[in-house]
Amino acid sequence: MYSRRNNFIFKRTEFIYNTRKAIMIKGNAVIGQSGGPTSVINSSLAGVIDTARRSEMISEVYGMNYGIEGFMNEWLFDLTAQPVEIIHGLRRTPSSALGSSRYKLKDEDFPKILSVIEKYNIRYFFLIGGNDTMDTVNRVEAYCRAKGYELTGVGIPKTVDNDLFGTDHTPGFASAAWSNILNVMQAGMLARDMKKVDQFVVYQTIGRDAGWLAAATAMARRDEDDSPHLIYTPEHHFVKDQFLADADRCIRRYGWVSIVCGEGIKYEDGTPVSASVVKDKFSNTEFGAMGGASVAITLHQMITREFGIRGEFQVPESLIMSDFVRALPADLEEAYRCGIEAVHLAERGESGFMVTIERKSDDPYEVVYGKVPLNKVAIAARPMPAEYFNAAGNHVSDAFIRYMKPLTGEIPEFVRLKKVMVIK
């Protein structure tokens, strides 16, 4: 009885699935990449192409050359015609193979977009990116629906910032975090050994609205005097006097101080600590690009003026975003799986969603793939939870270390000389 009932349920589910496939319109697919690159974004692209080329519902697969901006100009790659070895090679290639864009859609763009969609019989619309990208998918899908055109739109998460709602983490974050961890760890060792010359180092990470990358550098710290000593993120208002007191305490205790700061830290009144006033097309403050100021330089100047000591500042900017040498295997695999799942969602007719990664277990590390409505992800950034910080707001808590540990690689173990001094 039990097996017959299970067989009935399976047959009924199969019938519903096949019926839905029959109702759905067969057509072509297009995929684009938007925003900043990562070391794993092309792995997601490969997942979409591999799966779409095998789909019964998809005839041709096109790629947007330079995102939605290129799409409106009909700059399209024929991804169906790409050799298998090229598609497989994408899983080991950093940056954005299709070419990226930060174009912000205007209301007058939508008729043009729909005309290109109709011209190329596109029924499946995929974009890989962050908050602004999910907003683009959401708006295009909604516009087509309002005009009576059947289009399935699915977003694939990508951002080293890790600030998308609805997902445990985003592909690209772990690898960028790993790159930052190693940078801060090794720069800290250099600063520690050179403290008779330079007594501080300020390291700036990407993170306009959320401090995930800055906080991740805490994984570099094993011993109390290891870097980083202080971490400042956009989740907390920056207070200059408290910052200088924190730095002074560390210098007195360790003889030097290692500071990590997120690029987007602000004063209580909302003014960026970097004093940057440059905006991008989405009205986001630019830090380090297009003439945007650097918060690391600002903090460096504060310490130098207050204490009269030498120090360094380091601003790797986009270098950590496509650092494939440090890309983590699990991150690459999850990115690929997100691309696969995006096509599966589309084949089931589930439009208006972004693929998510849901953590089931820390030890052993285990995830499953789900979905979240695009309108829950678009525009707004996900800050770090309050419980991931210490009480002072200048470092992380044990809860954050538990969150990060399954995502990162094995931290290198370096040795120190024992202080056995020569006595005559």
C-alpha positions as CSV (number, residue, x, y, z in Angstrom):
1,M,0.0,0.0,0.0
2,Y,2.8,2.4,1.0
3,S,4.8,1.8,-2.2
4,R,1.7,2.1,-4.5
5,R,0.7,5.4,-2.8
6,N,4.3,6.7,-3.3
7,N,4.1,5.6,-6.9
8,F,0.8,7.4,-7.4
9,I,2.2,10.6,-5.9
10,F,5.3,10.4,-8.1
11,K,3.2,9.8,-11.3
12,R,0.9,12.7,-10.4
13,T,3.8,15.0,-9.8
14,E,5.4,13.9,-13.1
15,F,2.0,14.6,-14.9
16,I,1.8,18.1,-13.3
17,Y,5.4,18.8,-14.3
18,N,5.0,17.6,-17.9
19,T,1.7,19.5,-18.2
20,R,3.3,22.7,-17.1
21,K,6.2,22.1,-19.5
22,A,3.6,21.6,-22.3
23,I,1.9,24.9,-21.4
24,M,5.1,26.9,-21.2
25,I,6.3,28.4,-24.5
26,K,9.5,27.1,-26.0
27,G,12.0,29.8,-26.9
28,N,15.5,31.2,-26.5
29,A,17.4,32.2,-23.4
30,V,19.6,35.2,-22.7
31,I,22.0,35.7,-19.8
32,G,24.0,38.7,-18.7
33,Q,26.5,39.7,-16.0
34,S,26.3,43.0,-14.1
35,G,28.2,45.0,-11.5
36,G,31.6,44.2,-10.2
37,P,33.4,40.9,-11.2
38,T,34.3,38.0,-8.9
39,S,36.6,35.0,-9.2
40,V,33.6,32.7,-9.5
41,I,30.9,34.6,-11.6
42,N,31.9,32.8,-14.8
43,S,31.3,29.5,-13.0
44,S,27.7,30.5,-12.6
45,L,27.6,31.5,-16.3
46,A,28.9,28.0,-17.2
47,G,26.2,26.4,-15.0
48,V,23.5,28.3,-16.9
49,I,24.9,27.6,-20.4
50,D,25.5,23.9,-19.7
51,T,22.0,23.4,-18.3
52,A,20.2,25.6,-20.8
53,R,21.8,23.9,-23.8
54,R,20.4,20.6,-22.6
55,S,16.9,22.0,-21.8
56,E,13.9,20.8,-23.9
57,M,12.4,24.3,-23.4
58,I,15.3,26.3,-24.7
59,S,16.4,26.5,-28.3
60,E,19.2,29.0,-28.4
61,V,21.3,30.5,-25.7
62,Y,22.5,34.1,-26.1
63,G,24.9,36.2,-23.9
64,M,24.5,39.9,-23.3
65,N,27.8,41.7,-24.2
66,Y,28.0,44.3,-21.5
67,G,24.8,43.6,-19.6
68,I,21.5,45.1,-20.1
69,E,23.1,48.1,-21.8
70,G,24.6,45.9,-24.5
71,F,21.3,44.0,-24.8
72,M,19.5,47.1,-25.8
73,N,22.1,47.6,-28.6
74,E,21.7,43.9,-29.6
75,W,25.2,43.1,-28.7
76,L,24.7,39.4,-28.3
77,F,27.1,36.4,-28.1
78,D,25.9,33.0,-29.5
79,L,26.6,30.8,-26.5
80,T,25.0,27.8,-28.1
81,A,27.9,27.8,-30.7
82,Q,30.6,28.0,-28.0
83,P,33.0,24.9,-27.9
84,V,32.5,22.7,-24.9
85,E,36.1,23.3,-23.7
86,I,35.4,27.1,-23.6
87,I,32.3,26.6,-21.4
88,H,34.2,24.2,-19.1
89,G,37.1,26.7,-19.0
90,L,34.7,29.4,-17.7
91,R,34.7,27.5,-14.4
92,R,38.4,28.3,-14.0
93,T,38.3,31.9,-15.3
94,P,37.9,35.0,-13.2
95,S,36.3,38.4,-14.0
96,S,33.2,38.8,-16.3
97,A,33.5,36.9,-19.6
98,L,30.5,38.5,-21.1
99,G,31.5,42.0,-20.1
100,S,29.7,43.8,-17.3
101,S,27.7,47.0,-16.9
102,R,26.4,49.3,-14.2
103,Y,23.6,50.8,-16.3
104,K,20.5,52.0,-14.4
105,L,17.3,51.3,-16.4
106,K,15.1,54.3,-17.2
107,D,11.4,54.0,-17.9
108,E,11.9,54.9,-21.5
109,D,14.2,51.8,-21.9
110,F,11.6,49.2,-21.4
111,P,9.9,49.4,-24.9
112,K,13.3,48.9,-26.5
113,I,14.1,46.0,-24.2
114,L,10.8,44.3,-25.0
115,S,11.3,44.8,-28.8
116,V,14.7,43.1,-28.6
117,I,13.2,40.3,-26.5
118,E,10.5,39.7,-29.1
119,K,12.9,40.0,-32.0
120,Y,15.0,37.2,-30.7
121,N,12.1,35.1,-29.3
122,I,13.5,35.3,-25.8
123,R,11.4,33.5,-23.2
124,Y,14.1,32.9,-20.5
125,F,15.9,35.9,-19.0
126,F,18.8,35.4,-16.6
127,L,21.1,38.0,-14.9
128,I,24.0,37.3,-12.5
129,G,24.7,40.1,-10.1
130,G,23.8,41.9,-6.8
131,N,21.0,44.1,-5.5
132,D,20.8,46.5,-8.5
133,T,21.0,43.5,-10.9
134,M,18.1,41.8,-9.2
135,D,16.1,45.0,-9.5
136,T,16.8,45.0,-13.3
137,V,15.5,41.4,-13.6
138,N,12.5,42.2,-11.5
139,R,11.5,45.3,-13.5
140,V,12.0,43.7,-16.9
141,E,10.0,40.6,-16.0
142,A,7.2,42.7,-14.5
143,Y,7.1,45.0,-17.6
144,C,6.9,42.0,-20.0
145,R,4.1,40.5,-17.9
146,A,2.2,43.8,-17.9
147,K,2.4,43.9,-21.7
148,G,1.2,40.3,-22.1
149,Y,4.5,38.8,-23.1
150,E,5.4,35.6,-21.4
151,L,8.9,35.9,-20.0
152,T,10.5,33.9,-17.2
153,G,13.0,36.0,-15.3
154,V,15.4,34.5,-12.8
155,G,18.3,36.1,-10.9
156,I,21.6,34.4,-9.9
157,P,23.3,35.8,-6.8
158,K,26.8,37.4,-7.2
159,T,28.5,39.9,-4.9
160,V,31.7,39.8,-2.9
161,D,29.9,42.1,-0.5
162,N,27.7,39.2,0.7
163,D,24.8,41.7,1.2
164,L,21.9,40.0,-0.6
165,F,18.8,39.2,1.4
166,G,17.4,35.7,1.4
167,T,20.6,33.7,1.0
168,D,23.1,32.4,3.6
169,H,25.9,33.8,1.5
170,T,26.7,34.8,-2.1
171,P,29.0,33.1,-4.6
172,G,32.2,35.1,-4.7
173,F,32.1,36.2,-1.1
174,A,34.1,33.3,0.4
175,S,36.9,33.7,-2.2
176,A,37.1,37.4,-1.8
177,A,37.1,37.0,2.0
178,W,39.8,34.4,1.8
179,S,42.0,36.8,-0.3
180,N,41.4,39.6,2.3
181,I,42.2,37.2,5.2
182,L,45.5,36.3,3.7
183,N,46.3,39.9,2.9
184,V,45.6,41.1,6.4
185,M,47.4,38.2,8.0
186,Q,50.6,38.7,6.0
187,A,50.5,42.5,6.1
188,G,50.0,42.2,9.9
189,M,53.1,40.0,10.2
190,L,55.1,42.6,8.3
191,A,53.8,45.5,10.4
192,R,54.4,43.5,13.6
193,D,58.0,42.9,12.7
194,M,58.5,46.4,11.4
195,K,56.9,48.2,14.4
196,K,60.2,49.9,15.3
197,V,59.8,51.7,12.0
198,D,56.0,51.8,11.3
199,Q,53.6,51.4,14.2
200,F,50.3,51.0,12.4
201,V,48.7,49.6,9.2
202,V,45.2,50.4,7.9
203,Y,43.6,48.0,5.4
204,Q,40.5,49.0,3.5
205,T,38.0,46.4,2.2
206,I,35.0,46.7,-0.2
207,G,31.7,47.0,1.5
208,R,29.5,50.1,0.8
209,D,26.6,49.3,3.1
210,A,27.7,46.1,4.9
211,G,30.8,44.9,6.6
212,W,31.0,41.2,5.8
213,L,34.3,41.4,4.0
214,A,36.0,43.6,6.6
215,A,34.7,41.3,9.4
216,A,35.9,38.2,7.6
217,T,39.5,39.3,8.2
218,A,39.0,38.4,11.8
219,M,39.7,34.8,10.7
220,A,43.4,35.8,10.4
221,R,43.7,36.3,14.1
222,R,45.0,33.4,16.2
223,D,46.9,35.0,19.0
224,E,45.8,38.2,20.9
225,D,48.4,40.4,19.2
226,D,47.8,39.0,15.7
227,S,46.1,41.3,13.1
228,P,43.5,42.7,12.9
229,H,43.2,44.4,16.3
230,L,40.3,46.6,15.2
231,I,37.6,46.3,12.6
232,Y,35.2,49.1,11.6
233,T,32.2,48.4,9.4
234,P,29.2,50.4,8.1
235,E,26.9,48.7,10.6
236,H,28.2,51.1,13.3
237,H,28.6,54.8,13.3
238,F,32.2,55.9,13.3
239,V,33.3,58.0,16.3
240,K,36.6,59.6,15.8
241,D,37.5,60.0,19.5
242,Q,36.7,56.4,20.2
243,F,38.7,55.3,17.2
244,L,41.8,57.1,18.4
245,A,41.3,55.8,21.9
246,D,41.1,52.2,20.5
247,A,44.2,52.7,18.4
248,D,46.1,54.2,21.3
249,R,45.2,51.3,23.6
250,C,46.5,48.7,21.0
251,I,49.7,50.6,20.4
252,R,50.4,50.8,24.1
253,R,49.6,47.1,24.5
254,Y,51.3,45.6,21.4
255,G,53.6,48.3,20.2
256,W,51.6,48.6,16.9
257,V,48.0,48.4,15.7
258,S,46.4,46.7,12.7
259,I,43.1,48.3,11.6
260,V,40.6,47.0,9.0
261,C,37.9,49.3,7.7
262,G,35.0,48.9,5.4
263,E,35.0,51.5,2.6
264,G,31.5,52.7,3.5
265,I,31.9,53.6,7.2
266,K,30.0,56.8,8.1
267,Y,29.7,59.3,11.0
268,E,26.4,59.5,12.9
269,D,25.1,62.2,10.6
270,G,25.6,59.9,7.5
271,T,28.7,61.7,6.2
272,P,31.2,59.2,4.8
273,V,34.4,59.1,6.8
274,S,36.3,59.1,3.5
275,A,34.6,62.4,2.6
276,S,33.7,61.0,-0.8
277,V,31.0,62.9,-2.7
278,V,31.2,61.0,-6.0
279,K,28.1,59.0,-6.9
280,D,27.5,56.2,-9.4
281,K,24.5,55.8,-11.7
282,F,22.5,54.1,-8.9
283,S,23.2,57.1,-6.6
284,N,25.6,55.0,-4.5
285,T,28.7,56.7,-3.0
286,E,31.9,55.7,-4.9
287,F,34.8,54.8,-2.7
288,G,38.2,54.6,-4.4
289,A,36.9,54.7,-7.9
290,M,36.0,57.6,-10.3
291,G,37.8,60.0,-8.0
292,G,36.1,58.7,-4.8
293,A,38.1,59.3,-1.7
294,S,39.7,56.5,0.4
295,V,38.7,55.9,4.0
296,A,42.0,54.2,4.7
297,I,43.9,57.4,3.9
298,T,41.6,59.4,6.2
299,L,42.2,57.0,9.1
300,H,45.9,57.0,8.4
301,Q,45.9,60.8,8.6
302,M,43.9,60.8,11.8
303,I,46.5,58.6,13.5
304,T,49.5,60.4,12.2
305,R,48.2,63.8,13.3
306,E,47.2,62.5,16.7
307,F,50.2,60.5,17.6
308,G,52.9,61.7,15.3
309,I,53.9,58.1,14.2
310,R,54.5,56.5,10.9
311,G,52.2,53.9,9.3
312,E,50.9,52.3,6.1
313,F,47.5,52.2,4.4
314,Q,46.5,49.5,1.9
315,V,43.6,49.7,-0.6
316,P,43.4,46.5,-2.8
317,E,40.0,47.6,-4.3
318,S,39.0,45.3,-7.1
319,L,42.2,43.1,-6.9
320,I,40.5,40.8,-4.4
321,M,37.3,40.5,-6.5
322,S,39.0,38.5,-9.2
323,D,41.8,36.9,-7.3
324,F,41.4,33.5,-9.0
325,V,44.7,32.1,-7.4
326,R,42.9,32.3,-4.1
327,A,39.4,31.2,-5.4
328,L,38.0,28.5,-3.1
329,P,36.8,25.2,-4.7
330,A,33.6,25.1,-2.7
331,D,32.8,28.7,-3.8
332,L,33.4,27.8,-7.5
333,E,31.1,24.7,-7.1
334,E,28.3,26.7,-5.4
335,A,28.5,29.3,-8.1
336,Y,28.1,26.6,-10.8
337,R,25.2,25.0,-8.9
338,C,23.4,28.4,-8.7
339,G,23.6,28.6,-12.5
340,I,22.1,25.1,-12.9
341,E,19.4,25.8,-10.4
342,A,18.4,29.1,-12.2
343,V,17.6,27.1,-15.3
344,H,15.7,24.5,-13.3
345,L,13.6,27.2,-11.8
346,A,12.9,28.6,-15.2
347,E,12.0,25.2,-16.6
348,R,9.4,24.8,-13.8
349,G,7.9,28.2,-14.8
350,E,9.0,29.8,-11.5
351,S,9.6,33.4,-12.6
352,G,10.5,36.4,-10.5
353,F,12.9,34.6,-8.2
354,M,16.6,34.7,-7.3
355,V,18.4,31.4,-6.5
356,T,19.5,31.1,-2.9
357,I,22.0,29.1,-0.9
358,E,20.5,27.7,2.3
359,R,22.9,26.3,5.0
360,K,21.7,23.1,6.6
361,S,24.8,22.2,8.7
362,D,28.1,23.8,9.8
363,D,29.9,20.5,10.6
364,P,29.8,18.8,8.2
365,Y,29.2,21.8,6.0
366,E,26.0,21.2,3.9
367,V,23.8,23.5,1.8
368,V,20.7,23.2,-0.4
369,Y,19.5,25.6,-3.1
370,G,16.2,27.5,-2.9
371,K,14.6,30.7,-4.1
372,V,13.5,34.1,-2.9
373,P,11.2,36.6,-4.6
374,L,13.3,39.2,-6.5
375,N,11.4,42.1,-4.9
376,K,12.7,40.9,-1.5
377,V,16.3,41.2,-2.8
378,A,16.3,44.2,-5.1
379,I,17.9,47.5,-4.0
380,A,18.2,47.0,-0.3
381,A,21.5,45.7,1.2
382,R,21.6,43.1,4.0
383,P,23.7,44.3,6.9
384,M,25.5,42.0,9.3
385,P,23.3,40.9,12.3
386,A,24.1,42.7,15.6
387,E,25.1,39.4,17.2
388,Y,28.0,39.1,14.8
389,F,29.8,42.0,16.6
390,N,31.5,42.4,19.9
391,A,30.0,44.9,22.4
392,A,32.3,47.7,21.4
393,G,31.4,47.3,17.7
394,N,35.1,47.3,16.8
395,H,35.6,43.5,16.2
396,V,33.5,40.4,15.7
397,S,31.9,37.9,18.0
398,D,32.3,34.1,18.3
399,A,28.9,33.7,16.4
400,F,30.5,35.4,13.4
401,I,33.5,33.1,13.5
402,R,31.2,30.1,13.6
403,Y,29.4,31.5,10.5
404,M,32.6,32.1,8.6
405,K,34.6,29.0,9.5
406,P,32.9,26.5,7.0
407,L,33.3,29.1,4.2
408,T,37.0,29.7,4.4
409,G,40.0,27.5,3.7
410,E,42.5,26.3,6.2
411,I,44.3,29.3,7.6
412,P,48.1,29.0,7.1
413,E,50.1,28.4,10.2
414,F,53.2,30.6,10.5
415,V,55.8,30.3,13.3
416,R,57.5,32.9,15.4
417,L,61.0,32.9,16.8
418,K,61.1,32.3,20.5
419,K,62.6,35.2,22.3
420,V,65.6,33.5,23.6
421,M,68.0,36.4,23.9
422,V,71.8,36.2,24.0
423,I,73.2,37.0,27.4
424,K,77.0,37.4,27.9
